[in-house]
């Protein structure tokens, strides 16, 4: 059995360009995500999946300097990027992590993975019924299911957002990991300048004393400094996905290139 974590990363964010290379206590956001994912007890390998766009060469350069495996694929067809990346390494399971989650918690990653392995499901996540903070999102799927999605997904939203075809297909067995307390309204992800200010506050208060801080430690800090939550409460969850669904189209996936029909 081989579990592969693929961290998708790009420089071309419209709301916060170059966000994955912003500094967090002396390292880039992307490095923080990688080091936190690598703490997982279940993941055999971590690879960054970026794009062939010129501006993403900075990500390739960083990964090369830090001895992190990196794959370059389609800029728009993220599902194709994931599949082509995973296919090279022949895993049994693929874990999807995004590079805008520098507060990701390896204990939660392992809870999602162990739930998946014990259930025998095709797909497992803590996002089907979001009770964890936005920014602690973890998805795992069988490689065979990812491959099938790659072959059959025809909507632009399904190609841009890797697991949409799987999530909305009743043919797959899906498992959901939910927390005892609902923190689904907490926003810990990085999409805007205010998100960056919020995450910097968390790191400034936690990292030096406890570099491997967990979700519980972040919640403790937020209870001590309730004003932190107001820093980035001007954004809502899944704005990118909502926009994609609103403007959805069938795409031509012959040869798996993104061409609007």
N, C-alpha and C positions, 0 to 999 in steps of 0.2 A: 504494500500500500504506500502510495506517495501523495502527500498533500502539498499543493503549490499555492502560495499566496501571490496574487498579482495585484500590484499597487498601480492604479492608473494615475498618470500625472501629465500635466501639460502647462505651458507658459501662457497660453492665449485666453485666459479667463477675461470675460468682458467687464465684469464688475470689479475685479481686483487683479489686474495683469501681474504676471510673474509671482503670484502668491506662494507657489511651492518653494521658492528660494528666499522668501523673507526670513529674517533672523529670529530665532527663539533661543535666547541664552547661549549664543555663540555657535549655533548650528542652524542649518536651514530647516524650514518646516518639513520638507521631504525627508531629511535625515532623521528628524524626530519621529516621523511616522514609521520609517524603516526600523529604527532601533526598538521601538515599542512593539511592532509586529514580530520582530525576531525573538522577543521574550516568550512567545508561545511555545508550549510544550508539544504541540501537535504538528506544527508546520515544519515540513522538511526543507523547503526552499522558498526564498523570497526573491521576486523579480519585479522590476519597474517596467511598466509598459507605457511608453510615450509615443510620439508621432514622428513622421518623417519630415515635418515642417521645419524650416530653417531655425525658427526661434526656439525650437525644442532641443537644439544641439547643446544648449546650456545644461539641460537635464542629463543628456548623454555624458557630457564632460564631468559633471559632478559624480555620476555613478562610476565612471571609469576611475576617477581619483579615489573614490571610497571603496573600490573593489566590489561593487554591487552589480549584479547582472542586470542588463537593460535590453529591452526589445523595442524597436521602432516600427510602428505600423500606421494604419489609416488614421487620419485626423478626425474624420466625421463618423466613420463606421467603427464605433468602439467595440461592438460585438465581434467584428472581424479581427480587430486588434487583439482582443482577449483570446479568441480561438486560435489564431495563428501563433500567438505567444505560447499558449498552453500546449499546442500540438508539438512544438519543438522538444518539450520536456516530458511528454507522455505521462502526465499524472493520473491518478485515479480520481482525485478530487481537486477542485479549483476553489480557492477562497478569494472573494472580491473585496478589496479595500480601496478607498480613494485617498489621494494624497492631501485632501483638504481636511483630514481628521487627525491633527497632531495630539489630541487627547485620547486617542484610541487606547483601549485597555486590554492587555493580553489575557487577563482572566476571563473577560467577556468573550474574546475571540475563542478561547478554549472551551468555554461553556457552549457556544454555538456549534463548534466542531464536534464535541463529544455528544451533544444531542443528536446531531446529524448521523454520526456513526452508529449510535445505539438504536436509532429509529429506523435506519435503512431507507430513509427518504431520498427523493431525487434532489430536493432543494430544501435548505433550512436557513432561516435568518432571524434576526431580532428586529426586522423592519416591517414584517407583514402586519403586525399589531404593535406599532411603535410605543414602547413603554420605557425605552432607554433614551438618554439625551441624543439629539441630533448631532452626529459627530462621533458616535460610538457604533456606527452601523457595520455589521458583519454579515456577509452572505457566503454560503458554501453550496456547491452543486457537484453532482457527478460530472466528470469530463464528458461522458457520453451524452448527457443532457445538454451541456453547453454546445457540443457539436451539432446536436439536432436543432437547437435554437438557431445556430449559425446558418444551417441549411434552409430553415423554413421561415424565419422571421422576415416579413416583407414591409412592415411599417417603419417610417423614419424614427419614431420613438423607440421602437424595439431594437433598432441598430445603434442608436445613440446611447440608450440606457440598457445596459447589457442583459439584465435579467427580466425585462418586461414581458417578453414572450413566454418565459417559463412561469412567471408569477400568475399570468392570466390564462394559463392553459390547464384545464381540469384533468388532462391526461397524466399530469405529474403529481406524485405524492409529495406534499410539502409539510414541513414542520415549522412551528413558530416558537421562538424563545421569548418569554415575557418576564418582566421584573415584578417582584412582589409589590413595589410601589411604582406608580406611574410617573415617570420623569419625561414623558414624551414631549412636553412643552419646553424643556430646556434646550437652548441653542448653543452647541459647543463646536460647530463646524466653521470653516473658513471660506467665506464667499465675498465678504465686504471689508472695508477698512475698519468698521466698527467691530466686526468679528475678530479681526487681528488685534485690536486694542483689548478686547475681552480675553483672548487666549494669552496674550502677553501678561496680563494681570495675573492669570492663573499660574503661568510659569514663574513669574517673578516671586510669587508667594509660596510656591511649592518646590520648584526644581532643586534648588541648592540643598535644602534639607532632606528631600526625598525624591531622587531622580526617577524612581520607579513608581511614582504616585498612581493611585487607582481612582476609579469613579468616586468611591467613598471619600477620598481625600479632597477631591474637587468640590463635592457637595459640602464638606465641612468648611472649606474656605468661603464658599458662597453663602453659607449660613452666618459666617463671621462678618462677611462684607456683602450684605444683600444688594448694595448699590451696584455691584459688578454686573448683575443681571440686566440692569437698565442700559448698559453700554450698547448692546446689540439687539435690543428687543424690537427693532424696526424691520426685521426680516422674518419671513415665515418658512416653514419646512417644505422642502421639495419644490422650490420655485422653478428650478430648471426643468424638472420633469413636467410640471403643470404647463409651462410654456410650450414644451415639446408636444404634449398631448393636444393642446389647443390648436397648434398649427400642423397637426399630423398629416402625413401623406403616404401613399404607397410608393415604394421606391423600386427601381430596377436593380436587383441583386445578381444579375448574371455576371459571372466572374467576380461577384462580391465587390462591386464598386458602387458608390452612392451616387446614383443619377435620378433626379426627380422625374417621375413620369408625368 
